[in-house]
Amino acid sequence: MKKGRILIVDDESSLLESLEMFLAEKGYVVECAINGAEGIYKSKVFNPEMVILDVRLPDMNGIDMIEKIKAKKRNIIIITAFHDMETTIKAIKSGAFEYIPKPIDVEELERAIAKAFKSPCSDMDSVDEKPEYSIFDFEQKKIVGKSSIMKEVFKAIGILSENRVTVLIEGETGTGKELIARAIHYHSPYKNEPFRVINCSAIVGTLLESELFGHEKGSFTGAVCTKRGKLELAGEGTIFLDEVGEIPLELQPKLLRFLQEKEFERIGGDRQIQSKARVIAATNRDLWAMVQKGLLREDLFYRLNVTTIKVPALRERKSDIPLIADYLLKKIAYELRGSPKKIENQAISRMMDYDWPGNVRELENILTHAFVNTRGNVIPGDLIIPLLGKKSHYRQHNIKAEFKDEMTLQEIERGYILKVLESTRWHLGKTCEILGISRPTLRQKIKEYRMTEEKKI
């Protein structure tokens, strides 16, 4: 029994032959086309239920071809050797069901085909034509990756850029959460609206409330004039709440009301202000664990967690390291007005073995250091290798706190924080970096545990 009709459009005759044989053995009725024109013709005559389409064709762009072969009950799977973020997003936004990079994993392709045939096909003819929006210029702010885990992130960006739901981006520090938020915004129909950023860990108390919602003149000491908050200034654009887990409990009900009703009041005001701004939040903390500890409202958690993008740590996509390093070196050369440089193979190998606790941000810092200290066009391994693990070595071996069996958890935490503070000579920024917490949290701990710096004579 035949499973369905599939049209394959690709300019590689050997690939066409292989895929046709493979899918025919699986029970599908298969037709092939070597270019776009033939593909359009066969899509009308053969009337396939599914089209497997290459992005780069000799006579046209495969993504443009999607517009010409849209039909009811027809899913499209994109295949290409050029699997970058922008191509993935374009493919998803154009109506592709799935996006598979070359060289093709036939098992992955078979799973995608089976899933597509089971999925209700979108009625493509009933969709209104949408204007073609230009892609955000990521020349100096690019998300780089070819790994399968990043392909899923790119697909999520493409899907979420087409709607206005609240998005929570989860990931470790330095993984590029803000870049993903910007990608969603600048690939959306609202890309010309403002993109406003608030770092919730860098602003405390009334100041954070004022930054978000604004205030009326005289509402508190220092409020010498009326100020509009970021939610007003964002218009129909995006408000990005970085480190959203750091929002104080007393401010959480007001944020929750905005997420529910899309309205708020300025501090000291009594007028309800409407806002159509979209909220994208990011965190490097386990928000559900914070709910269990009473640090985050459960209802706010559900409002923030409508849909989630989990950003992989660099150690989870090590195959992307050479590609990211090459991109970062070009970016560094551009910023420093220097000549492009390459990295010695020995250093690349060691970089692939390293776990990168600081993720892409740590990688960029190390490459910048190596770049400015290299006179030639090749960065030697002895400039990079000594820097790998320097931070983690410092954390593991230079900080030693003495703990006793009968000590409480609070006493252990106080002792360790105090040791780190002493090791950094009470440099709050470095202490936060080592402990992996925000500055407001550190200040709260210092106050809670009544810690003071001992001045040595």
C-alpha positions, 0 to 999 in steps of 0.5 A, a space after each residue: 500500500 502506497 503511503 503518499 506522493 512526494 516530489 523531490 526538487 534538487 540540482 544534485 542528480 546523485 542525491 535525487 537518485 538516492 532519495 528516490 530509491 530510499 523513499 520508494 522502498 519505504 512505500 512512497 510514490 516519488 517524482 524528481 525535478 532537477 531545477 525550480 521550473 521543472 519542480 513547479 511544473 511537476 507540482 501541478 501535474 503530479 500534485 504531490 502531498 509533500 515536496 522536499 525542496 533544496 534552498 539553492 537551485 540553479 534557476 531560482 531560490 527554493 524559498 521563493 519557490 515555496 510561494 509558487 507551489 503552495 497548495 492545500 494538503 501539501 507540506 514542504 520540507 527544506 533541505 540545504 547545505 547552507 544551514 545558517 540561522 537566517 535561512 532557517 528562519 526564512 524557511 519556517 516563516 515561508 511555510 516549510 514544515 521542517 528544515 533538514 541540513 545536508 549531508 542528509 541523515 535519511 533516518 531524520 528525513 524519514 521521521 520528518 516525512 512520517 510526522 508531516 503526513 500525520 500532521 494536519 496540513 495548513 491551508 496555504 491558499 487561505 493565508 493572506 499574502 504577507 509583505 516580505 520583511 528584511 532580515 535584521 542586520 546581524 553583521 556584528 550580532 550574529 547567532 552562529 551554529 550548525 549543530 542540530 540543537 541550534 537548528 531547533 533554536 533557529 526554528 523556534 525563532 522563525 515560529 515565534 517571530 510570527 506571533 506575539 506570545 510571551 517567551 521565556 529564554 532559559 540558558 546559562 550566562 554567556 549563551 546569547 539569550 539577548 541575541 535570541 530575543 533580538 532575533 525574534 523581534 527583528 524578524 517579526 512584522 514589528 521589527 521597526 518598533 522599539 526593542 527595549 531592554 531592562 536588566 532586572 538584576 542591575 536595578 533595585 526597588 522603586 527604580 526598577 518599577 519606575 524603569 518598567 512602568 514610569 512615574 508621575 512628578 512628585 511620586 517619590 523623592 527625586 521624581 522631579 518630572 513625569 517619566 514614561 517607563 519602558 513599557 510605554 516607550 516600547 509601543 508595539 515593540 518588544 520589552 526584554 526582561 533580562 534576569 527576570 528572576 531577580 524581580 522583587 516579590 513586591 513588584 511581581 503582582 504589577 508585572 503579572 497584571 500587565 501580562 494578564 490585562 496589558 495595562 498598568 499605572 505609573 508610580 503615583 498615578 491613577 490612570 490606566 495605561 494600555 500597552 501592546 508591547 510584547 514581553 520576552 524574558 530571560 533567566 539563568 536560574 531555575 524559576 520553578 525552583 524559585 516558585 517552590 522557595 517562595 521567591 517567585 509567584 506561581 501565577 507569574 511563572 505561568 504567565 512568563 512561561 507561555 513558550 520557552 526556548 532553551 539555549 544550549 551551553 557551549 559544551 553541549 554544542 562543541 561541534 560549533 566551536 570552530 565556526 563560532 571562533 572563526 566568526 568571533 575573530 572576524 568580529 574582533 578584527 572589525 572592531 579593532 580595525 585589525 587584519 583577520 587571524 586564524 587559530 593554530 589547529 592545536 589550539 582548536 583541538 584543546 578548545 574543543 576539549 574544554 567545557 567553557 563554563 562562561 560559554 560564548 562570552 568566555 570564548 570571545 574574551 579569550 580570543 580578544 586577549 589572544 588577538 591583541 597579543 598576536 603579531 602575525 596572522 596565526 594565533 599560536 596555541 600558547 596564547 590560548 591554551 594557558 587561558 583555558 580553565 583559568 577561571 574554574 581553576 581559580 574557583 576550585 583551588 584558590 578559595 578554601 572555606 572550612 566547614 564543620 559537620 554541625 554547621 547549618 546551611 546558612 552558616 555554610 553559605 555565609 562562610 563561602 560567600 565571605 571567603 569569596 569576598 575576601 579573595 576578591 578584596 570585596 570587589 562585588 563584580 568579581 564576587 558575583 561572577 565567581 558565585 554566579 549571582 546578581 549584584 542585588 542578590 549579593 548585597 542582600 546576602 551581605 546584609 542578611 548575614 551582617 558581613 562587613 569588610 575588615 580594614 587592615 592597617 
